[in-house]
Amino acid sequence: MRGYAVEPRLPKITARTLAVRAPDDRFSRPSLAKFAAALGCTARVLSDGHVAAPEQVPREFADVVVEWAGRD
């Protein structure tokens, strides 16, 4: 999208956040560490999949989210 930048908006996110990507997701690969650092959040890389990782490795994705959600 022209004129739409995510980075300047990241500091406005104040909710506890988890960044998850699949190893073959070429769209989020270069940005995950930068976004996680800007959000001050945990970042996890799943063992398999690409953009549709929740559909490709649903159990692992769910386990990662449930583990993260259980933290204070």
PDB file of N, CA, C and O in Angstrom:
ATOM      1  N   MET A   1       0.835  -1.177   0.000  1.00  0.00           N
ATOM      2  CA  MET A   1       0.000   0.000   0.000  1.00  0.00           C
ATOM      3  C   MET A   1       0.883   1.244   0.000  1.00  0.00           C
ATOM      4  O   MET A   1       1.844   1.343   0.763  1.00  0.00           O
ATOM      5  N   ARG A   2       0.562   2.122  -0.809  1.00  0.00           N
ATOM      6  CA  ARG A   2       1.312   3.371  -0.883  1.00  0.00           C
ATOM      7  C   ARG A   2       0.988   4.234   0.342  1.00  0.00           C
ATOM      8  O   ARG A   2      -0.173   4.401   0.716  1.00  0.00           O
ATOM      9  N   GLY A   3       2.036   4.773   0.950  1.00  0.00           N
ATOM     10  CA  GLY A   3       1.842   5.684   2.065  1.00  0.00           C
ATOM     11  C   GLY A   3       1.499   5.027   3.391  1.00  0.00           C
ATOM     12  O   GLY A   3       1.192   5.725   4.358  1.00  0.00           O
ATOM     13  N   TYR A   4       1.544   3.718   3.460  1.00  0.00           N
ATOM     14  CA  TYR A   4       1.185   3.021   4.694  1.00  0.00           C
ATOM     15  C   TYR A   4       2.440   2.372   5.260  1.00  0.00           C
ATOM     16  O   TYR A   4       2.990   1.443   4.670  1.00  0.00           O
ATOM     17  N   ALA A   5       2.880   2.863   6.394  1.00  0.00           N
ATOM     18  CA  ALA A   5       4.060   2.291   7.038  1.00  0.00           C
ATOM     19  C   ALA A   5       3.668   1.771   8.407  1.00  0.00           C
ATOM     20  O   ALA A   5       3.040   2.475   9.198  1.00  0.00           O
ATOM     21  N   VAL A   6       4.042   0.542   8.677  1.00  0.00           N
ATOM     22  CA  VAL A   6       3.707  -0.088   9.946  1.00  0.00           C
ATOM     23  C   VAL A   6       4.631   0.391  11.061  1.00  0.00           C
ATOM     24  O   VAL A   6       4.182   0.621  12.185  1.00  0.00           O
ATOM     25  N   GLU A   7       5.898   0.542  10.760  1.00  0.00           N
ATOM     26  CA  GLU A   7       6.894   0.835  11.790  1.00  0.00           C
ATOM     27  C   GLU A   7       6.545   2.015  12.685  1.00  0.00           C
ATOM     28  O   GLU A   7       6.680   1.889  13.902  1.00  0.00           O
ATOM     29  N   PRO A   8       6.104   3.155  12.158  1.00  0.00           N
ATOM     30  CA  PRO A   8       5.796   4.283  13.044  1.00  0.00           C
ATOM     31  C   PRO A   8       4.627   4.003  13.991  1.00  0.00           C
ATOM     32  O   PRO A   8       4.486   4.666  15.018  1.00  0.00           O
ATOM     33  N   ARG A   9       3.806   3.039  13.652  1.00  0.00           N
ATOM     34  CA  ARG A   9       2.632   2.731  14.477  1.00  0.00           C
ATOM     35  C   ARG A   9       2.928   1.716  15.579  1.00  0.00           C
ATOM     36  O   ARG A   9       2.146   1.578  16.519  1.00  0.00           O
ATOM     37  N   LEU A  10       4.035   1.016  15.472  1.00  0.00           N
ATOM     38  CA  LEU A  10       4.345  -0.024  16.450  1.00  0.00           C
ATOM     39  C   LEU A  10       4.407   0.493  17.882  1.00  0.00           C
ATOM     40  O   LEU A  10       3.892  -0.186  18.771  1.00  0.00           O
ATOM     41  N   PRO A  11       4.999   1.645  18.164  1.00  0.00           N
ATOM     42  CA  PRO A  11       5.037   2.120  19.553  1.00  0.00           C
ATOM     43  C   PRO A  11       3.656   2.387  20.162  1.00  0.00           C
ATOM     44  O   PRO A  11       3.521   2.483  21.382  1.00  0.00           O
ATOM     45  N   LYS A  12       2.646   2.503  19.318  1.00  0.00           N
ATOM     46  CA  LYS A  12       1.285   2.732  19.823  1.00  0.00           C
ATOM     47  C   LYS A  12       0.643   1.454  20.351  1.00  0.00           C
ATOM     48  O   LYS A  12      -0.380   1.516  21.034  1.00  0.00           O
ATOM     49  N   ILE A  13       1.218   0.318  20.049  1.00  0.00           N
ATOM     50  CA  ILE A  13       0.692  -0.962  20.541  1.00  0.00           C
ATOM     51  C   ILE A  13       1.185  -1.143  21.964  1.00  0.00           C
ATOM     52  O   ILE A  13       2.387  -1.234  22.211  1.00  0.00           O
ATOM     53  N   THR A  14       0.253  -1.195  22.890  1.00  0.00           N
ATOM     54  CA  THR A  14       0.618  -1.326  24.298  1.00  0.00           C
ATOM     55  C   THR A  14       0.207  -2.671  24.884  1.00  0.00           C
ATOM     56  O   THR A  14       0.578  -3.002  26.010  1.00  0.00           O
ATOM     57  N   ALA A  15      -0.547  -3.432  24.134  1.00  0.00           N
ATOM     58  CA  ALA A  15      -0.985  -4.751  24.615  1.00  0.00           C
ATOM     59  C   ALA A  15       0.181  -5.727  24.593  1.00  0.00           C
ATOM     60  O   ALA A  15       1.074  -5.621  23.752  1.00  0.00           O
ATOM     61  N   ARG A  16       0.170  -6.658  25.501  1.00  0.00           N
ATOM     62  CA  ARG A  16       1.159  -7.737  25.512  1.00  0.00           C
ATOM     63  C   ARG A  16       1.072  -8.463  24.173  1.00  0.00           C
ATOM     64  O   ARG A  16      -0.023  -8.799  23.721  1.00  0.00           O
ATOM     65  N   THR A  17       2.199  -8.704  23.544  1.00  0.00           N
ATOM     66  CA  THR A  17       2.212  -9.178  22.162  1.00  0.00           C
ATOM     67  C   THR A  17       3.177 -10.339  21.977  1.00  0.00           C
ATOM     68  O   THR A  17       4.219 -10.399  22.629  1.00  0.00           O
ATOM     69  N   LEU A  18       2.830 -11.254  21.093  1.00  0.00           N
ATOM     70  CA  LEU A  18       3.679 -12.358  20.683  1.00  0.00           C
ATOM     71  C   LEU A  18       3.826 -12.288  19.172  1.00  0.00           C
ATOM     72  O   LEU A  18       2.829 -12.190  18.458  1.00  0.00           O
ATOM     73  N   ALA A  19       5.042 -12.337  18.682  1.00  0.00           N
ATOM     74  CA  ALA A  19       5.297 -12.355  17.241  1.00  0.00           C
ATOM     75  C   ALA A  19       5.690 -13.779  16.846  1.00  0.00           C
ATOM     76  O   ALA A  19       6.648 -14.339  17.378  1.00  0.00           O
ATOM     77  N   VAL A  20       4.944 -14.349  15.917  1.00  0.00           N
ATOM     78  CA  VAL A  20       5.184 -15.730  15.482  1.00  0.00           C
ATOM     79  C   VAL A  20       5.300 -15.737  13.965  1.00  0.00           C
ATOM     80  O   VAL A  20       4.532 -15.078  13.263  1.00  0.00           O
ATOM     81  N   ARG A  21       6.271 -16.494  13.473  1.00  0.00           N
ATOM     82  CA  ARG A  21       6.379 -16.670  12.022  1.00  0.00           C
ATOM     83  C   ARG A  21       6.810 -18.098  11.722  1.00  0.00           C
ATOM     84  O   ARG A  21       7.351 -18.801  12.576  1.00  0.00           O
ATOM     85  N   ALA A  22       6.557 -18.497  10.505  1.00  0.00           N
ATOM     86  CA  ALA A  22       6.996 -19.804  10.016  1.00  0.00           C
ATOM     87  C   ALA A  22       8.343 -19.618   9.319  1.00  0.00           C
ATOM     88  O   ALA A  22       8.619 -18.537   8.799  1.00  0.00           O
ATOM     89  N   PRO A  23       9.175 -20.641   9.298  1.00  0.00           N
ATOM     90  CA  PRO A  23      10.516 -20.495   8.718  1.00  0.00           C
ATOM     91  C   PRO A  23      10.526 -20.162   7.230  1.00  0.00           C
ATOM     92  O   PRO A  23      11.477 -19.552   6.741  1.00  0.00           O
ATOM     93  N   ASP A  24       9.492 -20.550   6.515  1.00  0.00           N
ATOM     94  CA  ASP A  24       9.458 -20.299   5.077  1.00  0.00           C
ATOM     95  C   ASP A  24       8.561 -19.118   4.703  1.00  0.00           C
ATOM     96  O   ASP A  24       8.196 -18.963   3.538  1.00  0.00           O
ATOM     97  N   ASP A  25       8.210 -18.296   5.671  1.00  0.00           N
ATOM     98  CA  ASP A  25       7.405 -17.104   5.406  1.00  0.00           C
ATOM     99  C   ASP A  25       8.345 -15.982   4.971  1.00  0.00           C
ATOM    100  O   ASP A  25       8.920 -15.284   5.805  1.00  0.00           O
ATOM    101  N   ARG A  26       8.492 -15.821   3.673  1.00  0.00           N
ATOM    102  CA  ARG A  26       9.448 -14.851   3.152  1.00  0.00           C
ATOM    103  C   ARG A  26       9.014 -13.411   3.389  1.00  0.00           C
ATOM    104  O   ARG A  26       9.829 -12.498   3.260  1.00  0.00           O
ATOM    105  N   PHE A  27       7.757 -13.189   3.730  1.00  0.00           N
ATOM    106  CA  PHE A  27       7.277 -11.829   3.969  1.00  0.00           C
ATOM    107  C   PHE A  27       7.662 -11.323   5.354  1.00  0.00           C
ATOM    108  O   PHE A  27       8.049 -10.163   5.501  1.00  0.00           O
ATOM    109  N   SER A  28       7.563 -12.170   6.362  1.00  0.00           N
ATOM    110  CA  SER A  28       7.860 -11.717   7.720  1.00  0.00           C
ATOM    111  C   SER A  28       9.293 -11.989   8.152  1.00  0.00           C
ATOM    112  O   SER A  28       9.749 -11.421   9.145  1.00  0.00           O
ATOM    113  N   ARG A  29      10.002 -12.829   7.445  1.00  0.00           N
ATOM    114  CA  ARG A  29      11.373 -13.187   7.837  1.00  0.00           C
ATOM    115  C   ARG A  29      12.263 -11.966   8.081  1.00  0.00           C
ATOM    116  O   ARG A  29      12.892 -11.893   9.136  1.00  0.00           O
ATOM    117  N   PRO A  30      12.344 -11.009   7.160  1.00  0.00           N
ATOM    118  CA  PRO A  30      13.271  -9.896   7.389  1.00  0.00           C
ATOM    119  C   PRO A  30      12.820  -8.939   8.487  1.00  0.00           C
ATOM    120  O   PRO A  30      13.635  -8.183   9.014  1.00  0.00           O
ATOM    121  N   SER A  31      11.554  -8.959   8.835  1.00  0.00           N
ATOM    122  CA  SER A  31      11.015  -7.962   9.752  1.00  0.00           C
ATOM    123  C   SER A  31      10.764  -8.458  11.170  1.00  0.00           C
ATOM    124  O   SER A  31      10.574  -7.640  12.071  1.00  0.00           O
ATOM    125  N   LEU A  32      10.757  -9.751  11.396  1.00  0.00           N
ATOM    126  CA  LEU A  32      10.350 -10.269  12.701  1.00  0.00           C
ATOM    127  C   LEU A  32      11.179  -9.701  13.842  1.00  0.00           C
ATOM    128  O   LEU A  32      10.610  -9.219  14.822  1.00  0.00           O
ATOM    129  N   ALA A  33      12.470  -9.741  13.752  1.00  0.00           N
ATOM    130  CA  ALA A  33      13.315  -9.254  14.850  1.00  0.00           C
ATOM    131  C   ALA A  33      13.118  -7.755  15.071  1.00  0.00           C
ATOM    132  O   ALA A  33      13.083  -7.291  16.211  1.00  0.00           O
ATOM    133  N   LYS A  34      12.992  -7.013  13.995  1.00  0.00           N
ATOM    134  CA  LYS A  34      12.794  -5.560  14.107  1.00  0.00           C
ATOM    135  C   LYS A  34      11.455  -5.250  14.768  1.00  0.00           C
ATOM    136  O   LYS A  34      11.381  -4.394  15.650  1.00  0.00           O
ATOM    137  N   PHE A  35      10.398  -5.943  14.346  1.00  0.00           N
ATOM    138  CA  PHE A  35       9.083  -5.711  14.941  1.00  0.00           C
ATOM    139  C   PHE A  35       9.062  -6.138  16.405  1.00  0.00           C
ATOM    140  O   PHE A  35       8.530  -5.421  17.253  1.00  0.00           O
ATOM    141  N   ALA A  36       9.631  -7.289  16.704  1.00  0.00           N
ATOM    142  CA  ALA A  36       9.658  -7.766  18.086  1.00  0.00           C
ATOM    143  C   ALA A  36      10.422  -6.789  18.972  1.00  0.00           C
ATOM    144  O   ALA A  36      10.003  -6.521  20.098  1.00  0.00           O
ATOM    145  N   ALA A  37      11.527  -6.258  18.485  1.00  0.00           N
ATOM    146  CA  ALA A  37      12.294  -5.285  19.265  1.00  0.00           C
ATOM    147  C   ALA A  37      11.496  -4.003  19.476  1.00  0.00           C
ATOM    148  O   ALA A  37      11.496  -3.447  20.574  1.00  0.00           O
ATOM    149  N   ALA A  38      10.822  -3.536  18.442  1.00  0.00           N
ATOM    150  CA  ALA A  38      10.024  -2.312  18.554  1.00  0.00           C
ATOM    151  C   ALA A  38       8.853  -2.492  19.506  1.00  0.00           C
ATOM    152  O   ALA A  38       8.454  -1.548  20.189  1.00  0.00           O
ATOM    153  N   LEU A  39       8.297  -3.705  19.554  1.00  0.00           N
ATOM    154  CA  LEU A  39       7.168  -3.982  20.433  1.00  0.00           C
ATOM    155  C   LEU A  39       7.614  -4.440  21.815  1.00  0.00           C
ATOM    156  O   LEU A  39       6.817  -4.470  22.753  1.00  0.00           O
ATOM    157  N   GLY A  40       8.876  -4.793  21.937  1.00  0.00           N
ATOM    158  CA  GLY A  40       9.362  -5.335  23.203  1.00  0.00           C
ATOM    159  C   GLY A  40       8.706  -6.657  23.523  1.00  0.00           C
ATOM    160  O   GLY A  40       8.377  -6.938  24.675  1.00  0.00           O
ATOM    161  N   CYS A  41       8.519  -7.466  22.503  1.00  0.00           N
ATOM    162  CA  CYS A  41       7.789  -8.716  22.694  1.00  0.00           C
ATOM    163  C   CYS A  41       8.642  -9.938  22.367  1.00  0.00           C
ATOM    164  O   CYS A  41       9.725  -9.838  21.791  1.00  0.00           O
ATOM    165  N   THR A  42       8.122 -11.071  22.750  1.00  0.00           N
ATOM    166  CA  THR A  42       8.724 -12.355  22.436  1.00  0.00           C
ATOM    167  C   THR A  42       8.502 -12.667  20.965  1.00  0.00           C
ATOM    168  O   THR A  42       7.441 -12.372  20.415  1.00  0.00           O
ATOM    169  N   ALA A  43       9.496 -13.262  20.331  1.00  0.00           N
ATOM    170  CA  ALA A  43       9.371 -13.703  18.942  1.00  0.00           C
ATOM    171  C   ALA A  43       9.652 -15.197  18.888  1.00  0.00           C
ATOM    172  O   ALA A  43      10.602 -15.679  19.506  1.00  0.00           O
ATOM    173  N   ARG A  44       8.834 -15.919  18.156  1.00  0.00           N
ATOM    174  CA  ARG A  44       9.021 -17.356  17.997  1.00  0.00           C
ATOM    175  C   ARG A  44       8.970 -17.720  16.530  1.00  0.00           C
ATOM    176  O   ARG A  44       8.198 -17.147  15.762  1.00  0.00           O
ATOM    177  N   VAL A  45       9.797 -18.677  16.145  1.00  0.00           N
ATOM    178  CA  VAL A  45       9.796 -19.210  14.784  1.00  0.00           C
ATOM    179  C   VAL A  45       9.351 -20.664  14.888  1.00  0.00           C
ATOM    180  O   VAL A  45       9.950 -21.454  15.618  1.00  0.00           O
ATOM    181  N   LEU A  46       8.312 -21.005  14.164  1.00  0.00           N
ATOM    182  CA  LEU A  46       7.801 -22.369  14.174  1.00  0.00           C
ATOM    183  C   LEU A  46       8.748 -23.304  13.435  1.00  0.00           C
ATOM    184  O   LEU A  46       9.672 -22.846  12.763  1.00  0.00           O
ATOM    185  N   SER A  47       8.528 -24.591  13.550  1.00  0.00           N
ATOM    186  CA  SER A  47       9.431 -25.571  12.940  1.00  0.00           C
ATOM    187  C   SER A  47       9.196 -25.781  11.448  1.00  0.00           C
ATOM    188  O   SER A  47      10.069 -26.298  10.752  1.00  0.00           O
ATOM    189  N   ASP A  48       8.017 -25.381  10.949  1.00  0.00           N
ATOM    190  CA  ASP A  48       7.678 -25.669   9.559  1.00  0.00           C
ATOM    191  C   ASP A  48       6.645 -24.658   9.081  1.00  0.00           C
ATOM    192  O   ASP A  48       6.058 -23.925   9.877  1.00  0.00           O
ATOM    193  N   GLY A  49       6.434 -24.632   7.777  1.00  0.00           N
ATOM    194  CA  GLY A  49       5.354 -23.843   7.204  1.00  0.00           C
ATOM    195  C   GLY A  49       5.804 -22.556   6.555  1.00  0.00           C
ATOM    196  O   GLY A  49       6.983 -22.203   6.538  1.00  0.00           O
ATOM    197  N   HIS A  50       4.797 -21.863   6.017  1.00  0.00           N
ATOM    198  CA  HIS A  50       5.016 -20.549   5.423  1.00  0.00           C
ATOM    199  C   HIS A  50       3.882 -19.646   5.854  1.00  0.00           C
ATOM    200  O   HIS A  50       3.473 -19.729   7.012  1.00  0.00           O
ATOM    201  N   VAL A  51       3.354 -18.802   5.013  1.00  0.00           N
ATOM    202  CA  VAL A  51       2.399 -17.777   5.423  1.00  0.00           C
ATOM    203  C   VAL A  51       1.214 -18.342   6.219  1.00  0.00           C
ATOM    204  O   VAL A  51       0.819 -17.748   7.222  1.00  0.00           O
ATOM    205  N   ALA A  52       0.660 -19.435   5.807  1.00  0.00           N
ATOM    206  CA  ALA A  52      -0.511 -19.997   6.480  1.00  0.00           C
ATOM    207  C   ALA A  52      -0.129 -21.000   7.576  1.00  0.00           C
ATOM    208  O   ALA A  52      -0.752 -22.055   7.694  1.00  0.00           O
ATOM    209  N   ALA A  53       0.873 -20.681   8.360  1.00  0.00           N
ATOM    210  CA  ALA A  53       1.382 -21.600   9.383  1.00  0.00           C
ATOM    211  C   ALA A  53       0.311 -22.116  10.339  1.00  0.00           C
ATOM    212  O   ALA A  53       0.354 -23.296  10.685  1.00  0.00           O
ATOM    213  N   PRO A  54      -0.651 -21.301  10.790  1.00  0.00           N
ATOM    214  CA  PRO A  54      -1.662 -21.852  11.694  1.00  0.00           C
ATOM    215  C   PRO A  54      -2.453 -23.015  11.077  1.00  0.00           C
ATOM    216  O   PRO A  54      -2.960 -23.878  11.795  1.00  0.00           O
ATOM    217  N   GLU A  55      -2.553 -23.030   9.753  1.00  0.00           N
ATOM    218  CA  GLU A  55      -3.224 -24.134   9.075  1.00  0.00           C
ATOM    219  C   GLU A  55      -2.272 -25.293   8.797  1.00  0.00           C
ATOM    220  O   GLU A  55      -2.698 -26.445   8.719  1.00  0.00           O
ATOM    221  N   GLN A  56      -0.993 -24.990   8.648  1.00  0.00           N
ATOM    222  CA  GLN A  56      -0.014 -26.014   8.272  1.00  0.00           C
ATOM    223  C   GLN A  56       0.549 -26.756   9.478  1.00  0.00           C
ATOM    224  O   GLN A  56       0.783 -27.962   9.410  1.00  0.00           O
ATOM    225  N   VAL A  57       0.762 -26.057  10.557  1.00  0.00           N
ATOM    226  CA  VAL A  57       1.257 -26.675  11.798  1.00  0.00           C
ATOM    227  C   VAL A  57       0.370 -26.199  12.952  1.00  0.00           C
ATOM    228  O   VAL A  57       0.839 -25.519  13.865  1.00  0.00           O
ATOM    229  N   PRO A  58      -0.917 -26.564  12.902  1.00  0.00           N
ATOM    230  CA  PRO A  58      -1.868 -26.009  13.865  1.00  0.00           C
ATOM    231  C   PRO A  58      -1.551 -26.362  15.312  1.00  0.00           C
ATOM    232  O   PRO A  58      -1.706 -25.525  16.201  1.00  0.00           O
ATOM    233  N   ARG A  59      -1.116 -27.571  15.553  1.00  0.00           N
ATOM    234  CA  ARG A  59      -0.825 -27.978  16.928  1.00  0.00           C
ATOM    235  C   ARG A  59       0.347 -27.180  17.500  1.00  0.00           C
ATOM    236  O   ARG A  59       0.271 -26.682  18.623  1.00  0.00           O
ATOM    237  N   GLU A  60       1.419 -27.061  16.736  1.00  0.00           N
ATOM    238  CA  GLU A  60       2.576 -26.307  17.206  1.00  0.00           C
ATOM    239  C   GLU A  60       2.212 -24.837  17.409  1.00  0.00           C
ATOM    240  O   GLU A  60       2.593 -24.232  18.411  1.00  0.00           O
ATOM    241  N   PHE A  61       1.479 -24.270  16.460  1.00  0.00           N
ATOM    242  CA  PHE A  61       1.064 -22.877  16.587  1.00  0.00           C
ATOM    243  C   PHE A  61       0.239 -22.680  17.853  1.00  0.00           C
ATOM    244  O   PHE A  61       0.479 -21.747  18.619  1.00  0.00           O
ATOM    245  N   ALA A  62      -0.725 -23.556  18.066  1.00  0.00           N
ATOM    246  CA  ALA A  62      -1.566 -23.469  19.266  1.00  0.00           C
ATOM    247  C   ALA A  62      -0.741 -23.617  20.538  1.00  0.00           C
ATOM    248  O   ALA A  62      -0.950 -22.882  21.503  1.00  0.00           O
ATOM    249  N   ASP A  63       0.193 -24.562  20.546  1.00  0.00           N
ATOM    250  CA  ASP A  63       1.036 -24.767  21.724  1.00  0.00           C
ATOM    251  C   ASP A  63       1.855 -23.518  22.050  1.00  0.00           C
ATOM    252  O   ASP A  63       1.981 -23.139  23.214  1.00  0.00           O
ATOM    253  N   VAL A  64       2.406 -22.887  21.023  1.00  0.00           N
ATOM    254  CA  VAL A  64       3.211 -21.675  21.224  1.00  0.00           C
ATOM    255  C   VAL A  64       2.341 -20.573  21.815  1.00  0.00           C
ATOM    256  O   VAL A  64       2.752 -19.896  22.758  1.00  0.00           O
ATOM    257  N   VAL A  65       1.154 -20.392  21.273  1.00  0.00           N
ATOM    258  CA  VAL A  65       0.260 -19.325  21.756  1.00  0.00           C
ATOM    259  C   VAL A  65      -0.220 -19.629  23.173  1.00  0.00           C
ATOM    260  O   VAL A  65      -0.231 -18.739  24.022  1.00  0.00           O
ATOM    261  N   VAL A  66      -0.614 -20.864  23.438  1.00  0.00           N
ATOM    262  CA  VAL A  66      -1.099 -21.218  24.769  1.00  0.00           C
ATOM    263  C   VAL A  66       0.013 -21.069  25.809  1.00  0.00           C
ATOM    264  O   VAL A  66      -0.228 -20.571  26.909  1.00  0.00           O
ATOM    265  N   GLU A  67       1.219 -21.496  25.468  1.00  0.00           N
ATOM    266  CA  GLU A  67       2.358 -21.342  26.390  1.00  0.00           C
ATOM    267  C   GLU A  67       2.590 -19.853  26.682  1.00  0.00           C
ATOM    268  O   GLU A  67       2.763 -19.461  27.836  1.00  0.00           O
ATOM    269  N   TRP A  68       2.592 -19.036  25.634  1.00  0.00           N
ATOM    270  CA  TRP A  68       2.803 -17.611  25.804  1.00  0.00           C
ATOM    271  C   TRP A  68       1.671 -16.967  26.623  1.00  0.00           C
ATOM    272  O   TRP A  68       1.928 -16.131  27.490  1.00  0.00           O
ATOM    273  N   ALA A  69       0.440 -17.353  26.349  1.00  0.00           N
ATOM    274  CA  ALA A  69      -0.716 -16.766  27.040  1.00  0.00           C
ATOM    275  C   ALA A  69      -0.731 -17.103  28.530  1.00  0.00           C
ATOM    276  O   ALA A  69      -1.295 -16.358  29.331  1.00  0.00           O
ATOM    277  N   GLY A  70      -0.113 -18.225  28.901  1.00  0.00           N
ATOM    278  CA  GLY A  70      -0.081 -18.628  30.290  1.00  0.00           C
ATOM    279  C   GLY A  70       0.918 -17.872  31.133  1.00  0.00           C
ATOM    280  O   GLY A  70       0.929 -18.010  32.356  1.00  0.00           O
ATOM    281  N   ARG A  71       1.756 -17.074  30.496  1.00  0.00           N
ATOM    282  CA  ARG A  71       2.763 -16.285  31.226  1.00  0.00           C
ATOM    283  C   ARG A  71       2.161 -15.014  31.767  1.00  0.00           C
ATOM    284  O   ARG A  71       1.199 -14.484  31.212  1.00  0.00           O
ATOM    285  N   ASP A  72       2.720 -14.533  32.837  1.00  0.00           N
ATOM    286  CA  ASP A  72       2.265 -13.249  33.413  1.00  0.00           C
ATOM    287  C   ASP A  72       3.016 -12.102  32.822  1.00  0.00           C
ATOM    288  O   ASP A  72       2.770 -10.952  33.184  1.00  0.00           O
TER     289      ASP A  72
END
